[in-house]
Amino acid sequence: MKLRASWLAPAISTTLPALSSALTGMFDIGGGVLQQVPDYYIPHASAANFPWKSHALWYYSQMVRWGEVAASPGNAEVAAACFRPDLYRAALAPLGAALPLADFKTDGTHPQPYDIPAENGPLLLGADRFFDGRSSTPRRSMATSPASRSRADSILISACRCAYFRRNGADLTRSKLQAPSWPKSVEILTI
């Protein structure tokens, strides 16, 4: 089934040319010159859509960081259990896809593409260095506390709150924005 950008563009509040560029990798680099960026959008490349349990724990660590949920070994266990690499492998192994053997990984330590052990052939992951040189592991992420919030973090969370209130039809005048309460729980949707 071929995705038609013409119906998708209005649904996500963008223009057809902007969406087409994002999906095809063909960009106007100025002066009417178009340039193709090879492999710009491949959603499954480098195990990008693999349900890493380490990513689930990172999401959980951010929920703890922002006071959305209490930190506890039980909550961390529930968070990790939400990502199911076993189901992913069961669905894709018959197709011959290269599948990571590990459920956890560290992000931010590889300046170049690197190989990981995989079922059904080699699996090359992309470089994953972060701009600040740090790395992300579940243990390190869990150590982050609300006391370490930076000004940039505060601005980001304010922007997220505004988006939440807008999505839910709230009036964003200054007096009203301070009154509504930010949701303290997150619903987990399962398929």
N, C-alpha and C positions, 0 to 999 in steps of 0.2 A: 504494500500500500504506500503510495507516494504522498508525502505531506504537502499540502497546498498552503503556501504562505499567505495567499490572498484572503482566506477566511480567518487565519490565525492572527494576523497583524492587528485588526481592530479589537480582537478579544484580549490582547495584552497591551493595549493602548500604545501602539507604535505604528510607524509607517511601513508600508510594504518594502520600500528600498532598504530601510534599516534592518528589517527582519531578514530579508533575502541575503544581505551581506553577512549577517551573523550566522546564517545556516550554510551558506555556500563558500565563504571565505574569499569572496570577490569584493575588493574594497576600492573606492575612489580615493586615491592618495593625493589628490589635488590637481587642478588644471584639467579635469576631465580624464585623467589617466587612471585606468583600472589595473589593479594588480591582484593576482590570485595568490593566496597564502595556502600552500599545500597542507593538507591534513589539519585545517583550521578547526573544524568541528567534527570530531568522531567521538560520540558520547561513551563508547565502550573501550576506547583506547587506554592502554596502560592500566587495566583493571580499575578504571575510574568509577564504574558503577558496582564494584565488588563491595559487599556489606562487611567492611572491616570492623571487627568488634572494638578495636582501638578507637575508631571514629565514633562509635556509639558512646564509649566512655568519655571521649572529648566533649561530645554534645552534653552529656550528663554533667561533666565538670563545669561547663558554662552555665547550666541551670543552677548548680550549687553556687557558683561564683556570683550570680545575680539574684540569689535569694529565692529562686523559684521552687526549690526542693531542698530538703535537708541532706547533708552528707552522711552516708552510712554504707557499710559494706553490703547490706541488703539491697539498698537502692542502686548501688553500682552494679551488683549482680543482675538486677532486673534490667537496667539499661543495656548491659552487654548482651543479655538474652534477647533483646528486641531485634538485633541484627542477626540474620540467620544465614551464615555462609554455607551451612550444610544444605539448605534448600537451593541456594544459588548453584552450588556444585551439582546437585542432583538434577537440576533443570538443564544445565549447560554441558555437562560431561558427555551426554550422548551426541551432542553436536560437534564434539571434537575441540571445543574451545580450550585455550590455555587457562588454567585455573590455579590461583595461588594455593599452596599447600598450607600456609599459615593463616590463622584468623586475626592476628595482631601484627601491626607494623609501627615503626617509628617514622614520623614525617619530619622533614627539615634538615636531614643530614646528608643528602646526596646532591652535590653540585652538578653532576652529569647523570644521564640515563644509566640505569643499573638493572641487572638481571636478578630475579628472585626464583627460588625453587617453585616449580609448577607442575601440575598434572597435564598431560596431553601436549607437551612441548614447551619451548622456552617462553618466558614472559618478561618483556622489557618494560620497566616502569620509568616514567619520566623524571627528570631532575625535580627536586622538591625543596630546594633551599628557600627559606623565608627571608624577606628583606632585612629583618633584624638579626639574622644569624642564629636564632634560637631553634630548638627542636621541640617536637610535640610527642610526648609519650603519655599514656594514661596516668602514670604515677606523677610525673611532673605537672601535668594539667590539673590533677586533683589538689595539688598544693596551693593553687591560686586561690586567694581569699578576697572577699569584697573590699578589704582594707587596701588592696593593691590596685584598685581602680584608678586609671589615669583620667585626665581631663578629656582626652579623646574618647575613652571608653564611656564617660558620662554623656558626652555629646551623642555618641552612637546609640546608647540605650534610650536617650530622649527621642531621637529620630524614630527608633523602633516603636516606642510608645505612641508617638504621633500617628505612625502608620496604622497601628492597632486600633486607635480610637477612630481614625478616619474610616477604616474598613468597617467598623461597627456603628457608623453613623453619628459619632459624637460631635458636639460643637467644640471647635478648637480655640475658642476665645480664651484668653489667659486665665480668667477666673474659673472657667469650666474645666480647663485642662488639668488644674490642680486637684479638682474634686474627685473624678472617677478613680477607682482603684485598679491597679494593674493586676491582671490575673495571676494568681499564685500557683496554679496548677496547669499542666499541659495534658491535653487529651492525646492518647496514642491511638491512631487509627490503624486497624489491621485489615488486610484483604482476605 
